[in-house]
Amino acid sequence: MEFERLGSTRTLRVNVRLVAATNRDLQQMVRQGQFRSDLYYRLNIFPILVPPLRERPEDVPNLVRYFVSKYAVRLNKKISSISSEGLETLSGYAWPGNIRELENFIERAVILSRGNELALPLTELRLWDGDTVPVEERRSKDRRTSQRSQGPAPLSGASESGTLTLEDAEREHILHVLRATGWQVGGPDGAAARLGMKRTTLNSKMKRLSISRTRK
């Protein structure tokens, strides 16, 4: 890479690798005249498109575990479990602020936690479409409607308080969806589609979590 300092006639050579990141649609901005096209084509050498968190909810449980571990160590706390309903709510939230919003939310949750279970301030979560109804209230209503039509679907690994380890909560959530779909993994109505992940990703998670259908 070569450049000249402002006001200088001497060309300097450097060996650098420039990495730029944005959450804006630069192509659209170029078309609208809001971003310089010459700068865009200089930067657009090897683009890596990362979908927003709302389009990959399968990543939420792993991120939750990571951030809980990170801030529990920093704040000298021992947190080993999360409610299954809480994890389901976090996975279903749109996270308009992406991973940074999730990280800040989990940090607050760790600060608020007084025992081994993660205390989730779910009233802070709002609908992505701007509705003022708290997410956990909407999801609770959806669950009551689903239970009336399908009957109760208890989580087999939950205690009486509904508390699971973070890994067990993810496992039970996947099991619940698999049972609801008749153990159909792929297809438009399969468990992978309902969980918002690829079939290969779900198969990998099932293997890691030792999930298999018991045949009589």
Backbone bond lengths (Angstrom), bond angles and torsions (degrees), N, CA, C in turn:
res aa  C-N    CA-C-N  psi(-1)  N-CA   C-N-CA  omega(-1)  CA-C   N-CA-C  phi
1 M - - - 1.455 - - 1.519 108.34 -
2 E 1.326 116.76 134.72 1.455 122.48 -179.86 1.527 110.17 -120.62
3 F 1.340 116.44 144.76 1.456 120.14 176.41 1.523 108.94 -156.14
4 E 1.284 115.30 163.47 1.467 122.31 176.15 1.514 109.04 -124.39
5 R 1.338 116.50 134.59 1.449 120.37 177.00 1.529 109.92 -65.98
6 L 1.306 115.55 149.75 1.455 120.67 179.87 1.527 110.10 -59.40
7 G 1.340 115.86 123.15 1.458 121.31 -179.75 1.509 114.33 88.19
8 S 1.360 116.81 -1.51 1.468 120.22 -179.26 1.515 109.57 -107.98
9 T 1.318 116.39 156.00 1.460 121.79 176.12 1.523 111.43 -108.61
10 R 1.319 116.05 3.75 1.459 120.85 -177.60 1.525 109.56 -91.87
11 T 1.329 116.01 128.83 1.457 121.65 178.94 1.519 109.80 -88.19
12 L 1.316 115.78 126.67 1.461 121.45 179.07 1.513 109.10 -106.18
13 R 1.327 116.14 143.27 1.456 121.96 179.63 1.523 109.36 -117.10
14 V 1.316 115.72 130.77 1.463 120.98 178.91 1.522 109.08 -135.02
15 N 1.310 115.54 155.42 1.461 121.83 177.49 1.524 107.44 -112.89
16 V 1.309 117.00 96.96 1.467 121.13 -177.22 1.520 109.42 -132.08
17 R 1.312 115.28 163.49 1.455 121.75 174.81 1.528 106.95 -126.03
18 L 1.300 116.23 117.45 1.454 121.82 -175.30 1.526 110.45 -97.06
19 V 1.321 115.52 126.14 1.457 121.53 177.42 1.524 107.85 -118.91
20 A 1.324 116.63 120.49 1.463 121.68 179.81 1.517 109.38 -118.70
21 A 1.322 116.65 143.19 1.464 121.03 -179.33 1.520 109.61 -134.73
22 T 1.316 115.97 146.32 1.452 121.42 178.08 1.519 110.12 -155.75
23 N 1.323 115.77 156.30 1.463 119.84 173.97 1.520 111.34 -104.92
24 R 1.337 116.24 12.22 1.454 121.35 179.93 1.525 110.39 -99.29
25 D 1.342 116.41 155.68 1.455 122.28 176.23 1.526 107.88 -86.28
26 L 1.338 116.49 94.24 1.456 121.02 -173.61 1.526 111.79 -67.04
27 Q 1.328 117.78 -35.15 1.463 119.71 178.47 1.521 110.41 -61.82
28 Q 1.316 116.22 -43.82 1.458 119.87 178.05 1.526 111.06 -64.64
29 M 1.323 116.91 -38.31 1.457 120.98 179.67 1.527 111.11 -67.15
30 V 1.344 116.31 -35.88 1.465 119.60 176.41 1.520 110.40 -63.88
31 R 1.344 116.08 -43.64 1.472 119.95 179.17 1.517 111.78 -63.29
32 Q 1.326 116.57 -31.41 1.465 120.63 -179.37 1.522 112.91 -89.37
33 G 1.330 116.08 1.57 1.451 119.76 179.20 1.517 113.93 74.43
34 Q 1.339 118.01 20.69 1.453 122.23 -178.24 1.528 112.83 -99.50
35 F 1.345 116.88 -5.20 1.455 121.41 179.15 1.523 108.05 -143.72
36 R 1.320 116.05 136.85 1.473 120.04 -176.70 1.525 110.84 -64.97
37 S 1.317 115.95 126.28 1.464 120.30 -178.02 1.529 111.23 -67.29
38 D 1.347 117.56 -36.27 1.465 118.95 -179.46 1.526 111.01 -65.65
39 L 1.326 117.00 -37.19 1.463 120.09 177.79 1.521 110.24 -69.52
40 Y 1.325 116.87 -39.19 1.462 120.53 179.90 1.523 110.50 -60.34
41 Y 1.331 117.79 -46.44 1.464 120.31 -177.47 1.526 112.17 -73.44
42 R 1.320 117.86 -21.27 1.455 119.91 172.95 1.537 110.81 -72.42
43 L 1.335 115.09 -36.52 1.465 119.89 -177.94 1.525 112.62 -83.04
44 N 1.324 116.72 -29.90 1.462 121.56 -171.02 1.526 112.23 -83.14
45 I 1.337 115.66 63.62 1.465 120.86 -179.33 1.519 110.59 -92.40
46 F 1.310 116.38 -50.65 1.465 120.73 179.81 1.523 107.81 -135.77
47 P 1.327 117.34 80.26 1.474 119.40 -176.78 1.524 112.05 -72.53
48 I 1.311 115.75 140.73 1.464 122.89 174.74 1.523 107.26 -122.87
49 L 1.319 116.03 113.09 1.457 120.91 -178.25 1.523 109.79 -94.13
50 V 1.314 116.57 120.45 1.466 122.19 179.30 1.523 107.96 -110.72
51 P 1.329 117.46 116.90 1.477 119.42 -178.75 1.520 110.64 -65.93
52 P 1.328 117.87 151.21 1.464 120.49 178.43 1.517 110.91 -64.51
53 L 1.314 115.60 160.45 1.457 120.95 -175.37 1.521 112.25 -60.25
54 R 1.338 117.52 -31.20 1.465 119.75 -179.02 1.529 111.99 -66.15
55 E 1.340 117.71 -17.85 1.457 121.29 179.11 1.527 112.41 -95.40
56 R 1.315 117.00 -0.76 1.470 120.44 177.86 1.536 109.94 -140.15
57 P 1.325 116.08 63.89 1.471 119.90 -177.61 1.517 113.28 -62.57
58 E 1.339 117.01 -18.37 1.465 119.31 179.38 1.526 111.85 -65.44
59 D 1.353 117.28 -18.25 1.461 120.93 179.44 1.527 112.33 -83.10
60 V 1.329 117.47 -16.76 1.471 120.50 -173.59 1.525 112.64 -60.40
61 P 1.356 120.29 -49.08 1.475 118.85 -179.61 1.524 113.53 -57.08
62 N 1.342 117.19 -41.64 1.461 119.77 179.39 1.526 111.05 -65.82
63 L 1.326 116.82 -40.41 1.465 120.07 178.70 1.517 111.11 -66.61
64 V 1.331 116.35 -39.17 1.465 119.87 177.76 1.527 110.17 -59.93
65 R 1.331 116.42 -46.82 1.466 119.75 179.40 1.527 111.01 -60.15
66 Y 1.328 116.27 -42.30 1.463 119.82 -178.80 1.525 111.58 -63.80
67 F 1.341 116.27 -47.68 1.467 119.45 -176.93 1.524 111.39 -69.98
68 V 1.336 117.73 -35.40 1.466 120.14 176.20 1.521 109.70 -61.24
69 S 1.335 116.39 -46.91 1.463 120.86 179.30 1.523 110.96 -61.33
70 K 1.327 116.82 -43.41 1.467 122.00 -177.77 1.525 111.24 -60.90
71 Y 1.333 116.37 -50.68 1.463 119.18 -174.05 1.527 112.30 -82.75
72 A 1.320 117.96 -23.38 1.460 119.67 174.67 1.532 110.18 -65.51
73 V 1.330 116.10 -40.40 1.466 120.14 177.05 1.527 110.46 -66.96
74 R 1.320 116.14 -43.92 1.464 120.08 -178.23 1.526 111.75 -63.95
75 L 1.341 116.43 -36.74 1.462 120.91 -176.67 1.526 112.59 -98.57
76 N 1.336 115.22 7.43 1.464 120.81 176.95 1.532 111.28 57.13
77 K 1.325 115.87 50.57 1.461 121.05 177.80 1.526 109.66 -123.42
78 K 1.317 116.24 155.92 1.457 122.00 177.60 1.519 108.49 -114.46
79 I 1.337 115.85 102.84 1.463 121.63 -179.73 1.526 107.80 -119.93
80 S 1.312 116.03 121.10 1.461 119.71 -174.10 1.520 113.43 -124.33
81 S 1.337 118.70 -1.90 1.456 118.80 -176.54 1.518 111.58 -146.31
82 I 1.337 114.36 162.04 1.456 122.64 177.45 1.524 107.03 -146.26
83 S 1.314 117.92 145.22 1.468 119.39 -179.96 1.524 109.45 -67.31
84 S 1.327 115.77 144.01 1.466 120.22 -179.50 1.525 110.61 -62.65
85 E 1.330 117.60 -37.50 1.459 120.53 178.70 1.522 110.45 -67.19
86 G 1.330 116.46 -35.98 1.460 120.07 178.66 1.522 111.80 -64.14
87 L 1.336 116.45 -43.72 1.464 120.00 179.19 1.521 110.39 -65.68
88 E 1.321 117.02 -37.62 1.461 120.72 178.06 1.530 110.46 -63.33
89 T 1.329 116.18 -40.76 1.464 120.01 178.82 1.525 111.10 -64.86
90 L 1.319 117.04 -43.53 1.464 120.49 179.12 1.525 111.07 -63.08
91 S 1.328 117.47 -38.41 1.465 120.81 179.92 1.519 111.70 -70.21
92 G 1.337 117.50 -27.20 1.456 120.67 -178.49 1.510 114.39 -91.29
93 Y 1.332 117.63 -7.20 1.464 120.71 -179.11 1.524 109.94 -79.63
94 A 1.335 117.08 148.60 1.468 120.96 -173.69 1.523 113.52 -80.70
95 W 1.332 119.28 -17.74 1.456 123.39 179.94 1.526 112.82 48.59
96 P 1.335 117.34 67.67 1.476 119.70 179.62 1.521 113.26 -59.86
97 G 1.342 116.82 -24.52 1.457 120.34 177.16 1.511 113.20 -92.83
98 N 1.338 116.44 9.82 1.457 123.37 176.94 1.531 112.70 59.73
99 I 1.333 116.36 -152.23 1.462 120.93 -172.62 1.523 111.48 -62.99
100 R 1.328 117.55 -32.86 1.465 119.70 179.69 1.519 110.78 -62.37
101 E 1.342 116.53 -39.19 1.462 120.20 177.66 1.528 110.17 -65.80
102 L 1.332 116.92 -43.11 1.460 120.53 178.56 1.526 110.69 -61.57
103 E 1.326 116.86 -43.65 1.460 120.04 -179.21 1.532 111.07 -62.19
104 N 1.328 116.70 -45.84 1.463 119.87 179.45 1.528 111.22 -63.36
105 F 1.331 115.68 -38.07 1.465 120.32 179.40 1.532 110.44 -63.78
106 I 1.329 117.03 -44.85 1.462 120.73 -179.96 1.531 110.75 -67.17
107 E 1.325 117.36 -36.56 1.474 119.38 177.27 1.530 110.35 -60.98
108 R 1.349 116.26 -43.99 1.464 119.08 177.59 1.523 110.69 -62.94
109 A 1.334 116.10 -39.72 1.458 120.13 -179.91 1.528 111.00 -62.12
110 V 1.323 116.91 -42.23 1.465 120.71 178.64 1.525 110.09 -63.79
111 I 1.320 117.04 -41.42 1.471 120.81 178.73 1.521 110.54 -61.23
112 L 1.339 117.13 -39.49 1.460 121.64 -177.45 1.521 113.39 -77.42
113 S 1.317 117.36 -18.63 1.465 121.14 -175.32 1.531 110.72 -71.75
114 R 1.322 114.52 134.77 1.464 120.41 -180.00 1.525 112.44 -112.33
115 G 1.311 117.16 -12.66 1.457 120.54 179.26 1.513 110.77 -129.68
116 N 1.337 115.76 -153.52 1.455 120.60 -178.46 1.522 113.03 -80.66
117 E 1.335 117.52 -16.63 1.455 120.87 -179.43 1.526 110.41 -93.08
118 L 1.342 115.86 137.93 1.459 121.16 -179.79 1.525 109.59 -69.43
119 A 1.337 116.72 124.67 1.470 122.19 179.41 1.521 108.96 -91.13
120 L 1.324 116.79 105.40 1.456 121.76 -174.82 1.534 110.92 -92.25
121 P 1.339 118.83 121.06 1.473 121.42 176.28 1.526 110.58 -80.90
122 L 1.331 116.74 70.53 1.462 121.81 -171.27 1.519 113.27 -65.56
123 T 1.335 118.36 -20.07 1.463 119.61 -179.94 1.523 111.53 -66.66
124 E 1.341 117.42 -13.71 1.456 120.33 178.45 1.525 112.36 -77.81
125 L 1.326 117.13 -20.03 1.457 120.73 -176.00 1.520 110.13 -82.11
126 R 1.308 116.71 131.28 1.460 122.32 -179.02 1.525 110.17 -122.76
127 L 1.303 115.85 161.81 1.460 120.27 -179.37 1.520 111.11 -65.85
128 W 1.327 116.64 144.09 1.464 122.58 -179.20 1.520 112.35 -62.88
129 D 1.370 117.62 -29.71 1.463 120.11 -176.37 1.521 112.38 -82.26
130 G 1.341 117.74 7.71 1.448 120.88 176.30 1.508 114.20 92.68
131 D 1.333 117.65 -1.31 1.458 120.99 177.53 1.529 108.78 -62.16
132 T 1.329 116.80 148.56 1.459 120.39 -178.17 1.517 112.59 -92.79
133 V 1.331 117.15 4.41 1.467 120.23 179.13 1.523 108.75 -76.67
134 P 1.337 118.57 125.90 1.463 120.03 178.24 1.516 110.81 -57.48
135 V 1.334 116.38 143.84 1.454 121.80 -176.66 1.519 111.86 -60.40
136 E 1.355 117.03 -43.40 1.460 117.82 -175.91 1.519 110.83 -65.93
137 E 1.355 118.08 -28.69 1.463 120.31 177.25 1.520 110.38 -68.63
138 R 1.350 116.80 -42.05 1.460 120.34 178.97 1.520 110.77 -65.64
139 R 1.337 117.11 -44.25 1.457 120.35 -177.90 1.524 110.90 -67.89
140 S 1.340 117.24 -34.59 1.457 119.98 176.55 1.518 110.59 -63.18
141 K 1.332 116.36 -40.95 1.460 120.49 177.84 1.515 110.85 -64.39
142 D 1.359 116.45 -41.90 1.460 120.51 179.09 1.524 110.78 -62.58
143 R 1.351 116.21 -39.83 1.465 119.75 -179.03 1.518 110.92 -66.10
144 R 1.361 116.70 -40.79 1.458 119.16 179.36 1.524 111.19 -63.13
145 T 1.348 115.90 -39.37 1.459 120.16 178.17 1.520 110.86 -64.83
146 S 1.358 115.64 -42.58 1.460 120.48 -179.25 1.520 111.01 -65.95
147 Q 1.337 116.86 -39.57 1.454 120.26 -178.48 1.519 111.86 -68.17
148 R 1.338 116.58 -33.64 1.460 119.08 178.24 1.516 111.29 -67.12
149 S 1.347 116.37 -32.85 1.459 120.05 -176.71 1.526 112.31 -87.66
150 Q 1.351 116.79 -30.21 1.451 119.86 -174.40 1.527 113.36 -112.99
151 G 1.306 117.55 -10.91 1.455 119.93 -175.65 1.508 110.38 88.19
152 P 1.331 118.06 167.44 1.455 120.54 -176.93 1.517 111.78 -66.71
153 A 1.330 115.31 145.59 1.467 121.18 177.63 1.513 108.40 -131.30
154 P 1.357 117.64 78.84 1.451 120.76 -176.97 1.514 111.44 -67.62
155 L 1.320 116.13 151.84 1.451 121.41 176.12 1.521 108.21 -85.28
156 S 1.321 115.96 118.65 1.460 119.62 -170.40 1.512 112.86 -64.40
157 G 1.334 117.66 -30.17 1.458 118.97 -176.60 1.505 113.74 -93.72
158 A 1.332 118.82 3.86 1.460 120.50 -175.84 1.511 110.82 -83.58
159 S 1.321 115.42 151.63 1.450 120.96 172.98 1.504 108.87 -83.41
160 E 1.345 116.75 -179.68 1.445 119.51 -179.25 1.516 111.82 -61.69
161 S 1.332 117.62 -28.22 1.461 120.96 -179.70 1.516 112.17 -83.83
162 G 1.368 116.85 -3.65 1.453 119.94 -179.22 1.514 113.31 77.38
163 T 1.333 117.94 19.95 1.461 122.43 -176.43 1.520 110.65 -99.67
164 L 1.314 116.08 132.15 1.461 122.25 178.82 1.519 108.85 -129.46
165 T 1.337 115.87 159.89 1.451 118.01 167.42 1.522 107.75 -66.09
166 L 1.314 117.69 162.05 1.456 120.77 -177.41 1.522 110.99 -59.98
167 E 1.332 117.17 -41.16 1.462 120.30 -179.62 1.520 111.31 -69.97
168 D 1.330 116.58 -40.24 1.466 119.87 178.91 1.517 111.68 -66.18
169 A 1.348 116.35 -35.14 1.471 119.71 178.67 1.523 110.43 -63.08
170 E 1.337 116.19 -41.94 1.463 119.91 177.33 1.522 110.26 -64.69
171 R 1.322 116.91 -41.45 1.464 121.27 -179.27 1.525 111.22 -62.84
172 E 1.330 116.57 -45.35 1.458 120.03 -178.61 1.530 111.74 -68.09
173 H 1.330 116.27 -34.59 1.466 119.52 177.71 1.523 110.61 -63.70
174 I 1.331 116.92 -43.58 1.465 121.22 178.56 1.528 110.11 -66.00
175 L 1.326 116.95 -41.78 1.463 120.45 178.60 1.527 111.36 -61.20
176 H 1.323 116.37 -41.19 1.469 120.90 -179.82 1.530 110.66 -60.29
177 V 1.339 116.11 -43.70 1.465 120.17 -179.73 1.525 110.52 -69.42
178 L 1.323 117.85 -39.78 1.459 121.03 178.47 1.526 111.10 -61.17
179 R 1.326 116.49 -42.41 1.462 119.65 179.07 1.521 111.10 -66.20
180 A 1.326 115.96 -37.95 1.464 120.27 -178.90 1.524 111.61 -66.47
181 T 1.340 116.77 -27.80 1.460 121.03 -179.22 1.530 112.17 -99.23
182 G 1.332 116.67 9.79 1.458 119.40 -178.49 1.511 112.80 66.18
183 W 1.325 116.04 31.40 1.462 123.56 179.62 1.528 112.88 63.39
184 Q 1.320 115.46 29.03 1.460 119.87 173.58 1.523 108.00 -88.14
185 V 1.319 116.90 112.87 1.462 121.26 -174.80 1.523 111.29 -81.15
186 G 1.348 117.29 -52.07 1.457 121.24 -176.51 1.515 113.13 -96.51
187 G 1.324 115.53 -176.37 1.459 121.00 178.97 1.518 112.16 90.18
188 P 1.335 116.81 164.32 1.469 121.00 -177.24 1.523 113.33 -63.69
189 D 1.339 117.74 -24.77 1.466 121.15 179.77 1.519 111.80 -108.09
190 G 1.324 116.73 11.54 1.455 120.46 -177.32 1.518 112.82 -81.29
191 A 1.331 114.94 174.63 1.466 121.05 -177.15 1.527 111.95 -63.86
192 A 1.333 117.22 -38.66 1.460 119.95 -178.92 1.528 110.95 -60.38
193 A 1.336 116.58 -43.37 1.467 120.29 179.67 1.519 110.93 -65.28
194 R 1.332 117.05 -40.32 1.465 120.08 179.78 1.519 112.07 -67.51
195 L 1.322 116.33 -31.69 1.456 120.61 179.14 1.516 112.50 -84.76
196 G 1.347 116.30 -6.90 1.454 120.15 178.58 1.513 113.63 73.40
197 M 1.336 116.91 35.24 1.464 119.75 179.85 1.523 110.07 -137.79
198 K 1.324 116.36 167.29 1.452 121.57 177.24 1.532 109.51 -73.55
199 R 1.352 114.92 155.43 1.463 119.40 179.58 1.528 110.77 -61.15
200 T 1.324 116.89 -40.37 1.465 120.13 -179.62 1.526 110.92 -64.69
201 T 1.332 116.35 -35.79 1.471 120.24 178.18 1.519 110.62 -65.61
202 L 1.339 116.03 -43.43 1.460 119.82 179.14 1.523 110.96 -65.06
203 N 1.323 117.41 -42.43 1.466 120.37 178.05 1.528 110.90 -59.62
204 S 1.335 115.71 -39.65 1.462 120.26 179.10 1.525 110.88 -65.02
205 K 1.349 115.63 -42.82 1.462 119.29 178.77 1.528 111.20 -65.51
206 M 1.330 116.99 -40.28 1.460 120.46 179.51 1.531 110.46 -61.86
207 K 1.321 116.35 -38.75 1.460 120.03 178.51 1.522 110.81 -67.65
208 R 1.346 116.08 -43.38 1.469 120.34 -179.04 1.520 111.78 -65.54
209 L 1.337 116.26 -36.81 1.460 121.23 -176.97 1.532 112.84 -93.26
210 S 1.347 116.54 6.90 1.476 122.58 179.09 1.522 111.79 57.09
211 I 1.340 115.70 47.98 1.454 121.13 178.97 1.521 108.54 -100.47
212 S 1.301 116.80 122.00 1.464 121.09 176.20 1.519 108.40 -148.47
213 R 1.315 115.51 151.19 1.454 119.80 -179.42 1.513 110.52 -79.41
214 T 1.316 115.73 127.15 1.467 120.75 178.62 1.512 109.75 -84.65
215 R 1.299 116.90 117.69 1.469 121.69 -179.31 1.531 109.48 -101.40
216 K 1.338 112.58 137.04 1.467 117.60 179.38 1.519 110.63 -83.36
